[in-house]
Amino acid sequence: MQPDKIDDRKPIERIQENLLARSERRLLNWLCARFPAWVSPDLLTFVGMFGAFMVFGGYVASNWDENWLWLAIAGYVVHWFGDSTDGSLARYRRIERPRYGYFLDHSCDGLATTLVVTGIGLSPYVVMEVALFALAGYLLLSIHAFLSVRVLGELKLSYLNAGPTELRFLLIGLTVAMMWFGTGPGWFGRISGIDLFVAFVAFILISLFVVQTSVTARRLAREEPSRNGEWKTRNDRNK
């Protein structure tokens, strides 16, 4: 059976309604206009992944010294820089490679998110089970976004007026809280207040996935009504 062919010539509608979208877009356009010719989108993708490894290393090394958390914070900045400018530069220079860019960008996003969240779970501040709960929520929401591209031609980049940039600010704030509160005894034994916060974020992400899946399914059901009645009619005629 041959898979359905996806028309890569049809532009994907990017839906980005996060609070910082307009300000961030102005900054990215300013940066793209000033990048030297030797800076390429692929290089910026590499920079973004390097930032994700910095975050991972900072969290893991915080088991020995909490000052390594500053490396994680710096990694978030580096990751934002690379992840936000690679596609922006391609669009600014009109050198897009839609299928390649889409595949590479989201593959790197998945790996980067896994590095960041498992790094948090390997730190002394959040138990791994809670971190993986959050990772599952983020990846479920990512799956919804990728499926929406296929069935709706839309790529939703923000939820509840928050996108990747706002999430990075949230994670930086969480990292500062780790330094502020330390690794003292948890409120409920092994579970700390930071664990509860991460679990709450995970719950929000999974809830968003369930709600968005329901909304999209109802929309598609209206556009493609059930055809079981057609089969029943044909079957009755053949009797």
ZAGU-894945 format. One record per residue (C-alpha): x, y, z. Coordinates in nm, 3 decimals, padded with zeros to 5 digits. Example, Ala and Ser with C-alpha at 12.3 -4.5 7.8 and 13.67 -1.06 7.14 Angstrom:
REM ZAGU-894945
<px = 01.230 | py = -00.450 | pz = 00.780> .
<px = 01.367 | py = -00.106 | pz = 00.714> .
REM end
This chain:
REM ZAGU-894945
<px = 00.000 | py = 00.000 | pz = 00.000> .
<px = 00.145 | py = 00.334 | pz = -00.105> .
<px = 00.139 | py = 00.612 | pz = 00.159> .
<px = -00.057 | py = 00.929 | pz = 00.088> .
<px = 00.158 | py = 01.184 | pz = -00.088> .
<px = 00.206 | py = 01.510 | pz = 00.098> .
<px = 00.217 | py = 01.817 | pz = -00.125> .
<px = 00.523 | py = 02.004 | pz = 00.002> .
<px = 00.442 | py = 02.292 | pz = -00.233> .
<px = 00.142 | py = 02.387 | pz = -00.022> .
<px = 00.256 | py = 02.631 | pz = 00.248> .
<px = 00.196 | py = 02.537 | pz = 00.610> .
<px = 00.002 | py = 02.794 | pz = 00.809> .
<px = 00.206 | py = 02.876 | pz = 01.119> .
<px = -00.017 | py = 02.970 | pz = 01.413> .
<px = 00.187 | py = 03.156 | pz = 01.672> .
<px = -00.007 | py = 03.358 | pz = 01.928> .
<px = 00.234 | py = 03.363 | pz = 02.222> .
<px = 00.279 | py = 03.680 | pz = 02.424> .
<px = 00.632 | py = 03.753 | pz = 02.300> .
<px = 00.573 | py = 03.660 | pz = 01.934> .
<px = 00.575 | py = 04.013 | pz = 01.787> .
<px = 00.871 | py = 04.138 | pz = 01.989> .
<px = 01.062 | py = 03.819 | pz = 01.919> .
<px = 00.989 | py = 03.845 | pz = 01.546> .
<px = 01.129 | py = 04.199 | pz = 01.532> .
<px = 01.443 | py = 04.084 | pz = 01.712> .
<px = 01.487 | py = 03.782 | pz = 01.484> .
<px = 01.444 | py = 03.993 | pz = 01.171> .
<px = 01.704 | py = 04.236 | pz = 01.307> .
<px = 01.948 | py = 03.950 | pz = 01.372> .
<px = 01.889 | py = 03.784 | pz = 01.034> .
<px = 01.963 | py = 04.109 | pz = 00.853> .
<px = 02.303 | py = 04.125 | pz = 01.024> .
<px = 02.426 | py = 03.767 | pz = 01.002> .
<px = 02.740 | py = 03.735 | pz = 00.785> .
<px = 02.714 | py = 03.524 | pz = 00.471> .
<px = 02.900 | py = 03.229 | pz = 00.625> .
<px = 02.628 | py = 03.180 | pz = 00.886> .
<px = 02.384 | py = 02.921 | pz = 00.753> .
<px = 02.057 | py = 02.778 | pz = 00.889> .
<px = 02.228 | py = 02.441 | pz = 00.943> .
<px = 02.500 | py = 02.606 | pz = 01.151> .
<px = 02.237 | py = 02.774 | pz = 01.366> .
<px = 02.059 | py = 02.441 | pz = 01.413> .
<px = 02.391 | py = 02.301 | pz = 01.540> .
<px = 02.424 | py = 02.597 | pz = 01.778> .
<px = 02.076 | py = 02.526 | pz = 01.914> .
<px = 02.161 | py = 02.161 | pz = 01.978> .
<px = 02.485 | py = 02.263 | pz = 02.146> .
<px = 02.277 | py = 02.479 | pz = 02.379> .
<px = 02.057 | py = 02.179 | pz = 02.465> .
<px = 02.366 | py = 01.976 | pz = 02.558> .
<px = 02.479 | py = 02.269 | pz = 02.775> .
<px = 02.148 | py = 02.257 | pz = 02.959> .
<px = 02.177 | py = 01.881 | pz = 03.007> .
<px = 02.535 | py = 01.907 | pz = 03.131> .
<px = 02.453 | py = 02.191 | pz = 03.369> .
<px = 02.173 | py = 01.999 | pz = 03.537> .
<px = 02.374 | py = 01.677 | pz = 03.568> .
<px = 02.681 | py = 01.859 | pz = 03.704> .
<px = 02.464 | py = 02.033 | pz = 03.965> .
<px = 02.482 | py = 01.707 | pz = 04.160> .
<px = 02.832 | py = 01.820 | pz = 04.260> .
<px = 02.795 | py = 02.198 | pz = 04.268> .
<px = 02.480 | py = 02.405 | pz = 04.229> .
<px = 02.676 | py = 02.674 | pz = 04.045> .
<px = 02.667 | py = 02.448 | pz = 03.740> .
<px = 02.303 | py = 02.551 | pz = 03.709> .
<px = 02.434 | py = 02.875 | pz = 03.558> .
<px = 02.557 | py = 02.663 | pz = 03.267> .
<px = 02.203 | py = 02.534 | pz = 03.221> .
<px = 02.067 | py = 02.890 | pz = 03.219> .
<px = 02.329 | py = 02.994 | pz = 02.962> .
<px = 02.235 | py = 02.685 | pz = 02.761> .
<px = 01.874 | py = 02.800 | pz = 02.741> .
<px = 01.989 | py = 03.128 | pz = 02.588> .
<px = 02.215 | py = 02.951 | pz = 02.337> .
<px = 01.939 | py = 02.706 | pz = 02.250> .
<px = 01.689 | py = 02.988 | pz = 02.196> .
<px = 01.937 | py = 03.168 | pz = 01.971> .
<px = 02.002 | py = 02.868 | pz = 01.747> .
<px = 01.653 | py = 02.721 | pz = 01.749> .
<px = 01.479 | py = 03.052 | pz = 01.679> .
<px = 01.712 | py = 03.184 | pz = 01.411> .
<px = 01.773 | py = 02.879 | pz = 01.189> .
<px = 01.433 | py = 02.876 | pz = 01.021> .
<px = 01.404 | py = 03.254 | pz = 01.044> .
<px = 01.729 | py = 03.297 | pz = 00.851> .
<px = 01.614 | py = 03.054 | pz = 00.581> .
<px = 01.289 | py = 03.246 | pz = 00.536> .
<px = 01.468 | py = 03.582 | pz = 00.547> .
<px = 01.711 | py = 03.478 | pz = 00.272> .
<px = 01.437 | py = 03.290 | pz = 00.083> .
<px = 01.641 | py = 02.972 | pz = 00.082> .
<px = 01.383 | py = 02.749 | pz = 00.249> .
<px = 01.397 | py = 02.373 | pz = 00.209> .
<px = 01.047 | py = 02.289 | pz = 00.335> .
<px = 01.071 | py = 01.912 | pz = 00.379> .
<px = 01.434 | py = 01.907 | pz = 00.494> .
<px = 01.386 | py = 02.200 | pz = 00.730> .
<px = 01.065 | py = 02.063 | pz = 00.877> .
<px = 01.216 | py = 01.719 | pz = 00.933> .
<px = 01.548 | py = 01.837 | pz = 01.078> .
<px = 01.401 | py = 02.114 | pz = 01.293> .
<px = 01.142 | py = 01.899 | pz = 01.464> .
<px = 01.378 | py = 01.603 | pz = 01.500> .
<px = 01.625 | py = 01.830 | pz = 01.678> .
<px = 01.344 | py = 01.978 | pz = 01.887> .
<px = 01.249 | py = 01.631 | pz = 02.008> .
<px = 01.607 | py = 01.544 | pz = 02.097> .
<px = 01.666 | py = 01.881 | pz = 02.263> .
<px = 01.352 | py = 01.851 | pz = 02.474> .
<px = 01.453 | py = 01.500 | pz = 02.580> .
<px = 01.798 | py = 01.625 | pz = 02.681> .
<px = 01.657 | py = 01.916 | pz = 02.880> .
<px = 01.392 | py = 01.721 | pz = 03.068> .
<px = 01.606 | py = 01.415 | pz = 03.141> .
<px = 01.876 | py = 01.654 | pz = 03.260> .
<px = 01.626 | py = 01.802 | pz = 03.504> .
<px = 01.538 | py = 01.449 | pz = 03.617> .
<px = 01.906 | py = 01.362 | pz = 03.667> .
<px = 01.959 | py = 01.673 | pz = 03.881> .
<px = 01.914 | py = 01.654 | pz = 04.259> .
<px = 01.611 | py = 01.886 | pz = 04.244> .
<px = 01.347 | py = 01.685 | pz = 04.055> .
<px = 01.279 | py = 01.311 | pz = 04.068> .
<px = 01.308 | py = 01.138 | pz = 03.732> .
<px = 00.952 | py = 01.002 | pz = 03.738> .
<px = 00.807 | py = 01.354 | pz = 03.755> .
<px = 01.044 | py = 01.480 | pz = 03.485> .
<px = 00.941 | py = 01.198 | pz = 03.250> .
<px = 00.575 | py = 01.281 | pz = 03.318> .
<px = 00.647 | py = 01.633 | pz = 03.190> .
<px = 00.839 | py = 01.497 | pz = 02.891> .
<px = 00.544 | py = 01.275 | pz = 02.800> .
<px = 00.313 | py = 01.577 | pz = 02.810> .
<px = 00.537 | py = 01.784 | pz = 02.586> .
<px = 00.587 | py = 01.505 | pz = 02.334> .
<px = 00.213 | py = 01.431 | pz = 02.321> .
<px = 00.146 | py = 01.796 | pz = 02.242> .
<px = 00.419 | py = 01.782 | pz = 01.977> .
<px = 00.255 | py = 01.477 | pz = 01.821> .
<px = -00.072 | py = 01.670 | pz = 01.803> .
<px = 00.105 | py = 01.959 | pz = 01.630> .
<px = 00.265 | py = 01.727 | pz = 01.372> .
<px = -00.064 | py = 01.549 | pz = 01.302> .
<px = -00.236 | py = 01.885 | pz = 01.258> .
<px = 00.014 | py = 01.973 | pz = 00.986> .
<px = -00.088 | py = 01.658 | pz = 00.799> .
<px = -00.465 | py = 01.681 | pz = 00.835> .
<px = -00.521 | py = 02.059 | pz = 00.860> .
<px = -00.214 | py = 02.216 | pz = 00.702> .
<px = -00.164 | py = 02.412 | pz = 01.025> .
<px = 00.134 | py = 02.417 | pz = 01.259> .
<px = 00.029 | py = 02.539 | pz = 01.602> .
<px = 00.332 | py = 02.681 | pz = 01.783> .
<px = 00.166 | py = 02.818 | pz = 02.096> .
<px = -00.095 | py = 02.720 | pz = 02.352> .
<px = -00.252 | py = 02.941 | pz = 02.620> .
<px = -00.058 | py = 03.237 | pz = 02.476> .
<px = 00.270 | py = 03.058 | pz = 02.548> .
<px = 00.520 | py = 02.912 | pz = 02.305> .
<px = 00.876 | py = 02.776 | pz = 02.317> .
<px = 01.025 | py = 03.111 | pz = 02.422> .
<px = 00.787 | py = 03.154 | pz = 02.714> .
<px = 00.856 | py = 02.793 | pz = 02.813> .
<px = 01.228 | py = 02.867 | pz = 02.823> .
<px = 01.163 | py = 03.163 | pz = 03.053> .
<px = 00.961 | py = 02.930 | pz = 03.275> .
<px = 01.245 | py = 02.678 | pz = 03.283> .
<px = 01.500 | py = 02.949 | pz = 03.361> .
<px = 01.277 | py = 03.060 | pz = 03.649> .
<px = 01.256 | py = 02.699 | pz = 03.766> .
<px = 01.635 | py = 02.675 | pz = 03.758> .
<px = 01.669 | py = 02.992 | pz = 03.965> .
<px = 01.421 | py = 02.839 | pz = 04.213> .
<px = 01.644 | py = 02.532 | pz = 04.234> .
<px = 01.935 | py = 02.752 | pz = 04.338> .
<px = 01.718 | py = 02.951 | pz = 04.579> .
<px = 01.549 | py = 02.662 | pz = 04.759> .
<px = 01.827 | py = 02.407 | pz = 04.726> .
<px = 01.789 | py = 02.032 | pz = 04.774> .
<px = 01.646 | py = 02.028 | pz = 05.125> .
<px = 01.391 | py = 01.769 | pz = 05.241> .
<px = 01.075 | py = 01.757 | pz = 05.034> .
<px = 00.736 | py = 01.871 | pz = 05.152> .
<px = 00.603 | py = 01.516 | pz = 05.122> .
<px = 00.911 | py = 01.310 | pz = 05.189> .
<px = 01.083 | py = 01.243 | pz = 04.857> .
<px = 00.857 | py = 01.484 | pz = 04.663> .
<px = 00.951 | py = 01.853 | pz = 04.686> .
<px = 00.769 | py = 02.171 | pz = 04.593> .
<px = 00.969 | py = 02.186 | pz = 04.271> .
<px = 00.854 | py = 01.832 | pz = 04.190> .
<px = 00.493 | py = 01.940 | pz = 04.243> .
<px = 00.540 | py = 02.239 | pz = 04.014> .
<px = 00.687 | py = 02.023 | pz = 03.736> .
<px = 00.404 | py = 01.772 | pz = 03.782> .
<px = 00.151 | py = 02.054 | pz = 03.754> .
<px = 00.308 | py = 02.169 | pz = 03.427> .
<px = 00.297 | py = 01.809 | pz = 03.302> .
<px = -00.073 | py = 01.789 | pz = 03.391> .
<px = -00.141 | py = 02.111 | pz = 03.197> .
<px = 00.045 | py = 01.979 | pz = 02.891> .
<px = -00.142 | py = 01.648 | pz = 02.888> .
<px = -00.474 | py = 01.826 | pz = 02.945> .
<px = -00.401 | py = 02.053 | pz = 02.650> .
<px = -00.329 | py = 01.748 | pz = 02.435> .
<px = -00.663 | py = 01.590 | pz = 02.529> .
<px = -00.859 | py = 01.912 | pz = 02.470> .
<px = -00.685 | py = 01.996 | pz = 02.141> .
<px = -00.729 | py = 01.640 | pz = 02.015> .
<px = -01.101 | py = 01.657 | pz = 02.092> .
<px = -01.138 | py = 01.997 | pz = 01.921> .
<px = -00.952 | py = 01.882 | pz = 01.610> .
<px = -01.142 | py = 01.554 | pz = 01.589> .
<px = -01.476 | py = 01.738 | pz = 01.604> .
<px = -01.359 | py = 01.982 | pz = 01.336> .
<px = -01.254 | py = 01.699 | pz = 01.107> .
<px = -01.579 | py = 01.513 | pz = 01.173> .
<px = -01.772 | py = 01.817 | pz = 01.049> .
<px = -01.554 | py = 01.839 | pz = 00.738> .
<px = -01.568 | py = 01.463 | pz = 00.678> .
<px = -01.905 | py = 01.336 | pz = 00.806> .
<px = -01.950 | py = 00.968 | pz = 00.878> .
<px = -02.003 | py = 00.762 | pz = 00.561> .
<px = -02.130 | py = 00.449 | pz = 00.730> .
<px = -02.480 | py = 00.533 | pz = 00.603> .
<px = -02.351 | py = 00.510 | pz = 00.246> .
<px = -02.223 | py = 00.161 | pz = 00.309> .
<px = -02.553 | py = 00.055 | pz = 00.463> .
<px = -02.742 | py = 00.190 | pz = 00.160> .
<px = -02.515 | py = 00.006 | pz = -00.085> .
<px = -02.534 | py = -00.310 | pz = 00.122> .
<px = -02.915 | py = -00.299 | pz = 00.132> .
<px = -02.930 | py = -00.255 | pz = -00.246> .
<px = -02.709 | py = -00.557 | pz = -00.303> .
<px = -02.931 | py = -00.784 | pz = -00.098> .
REM end
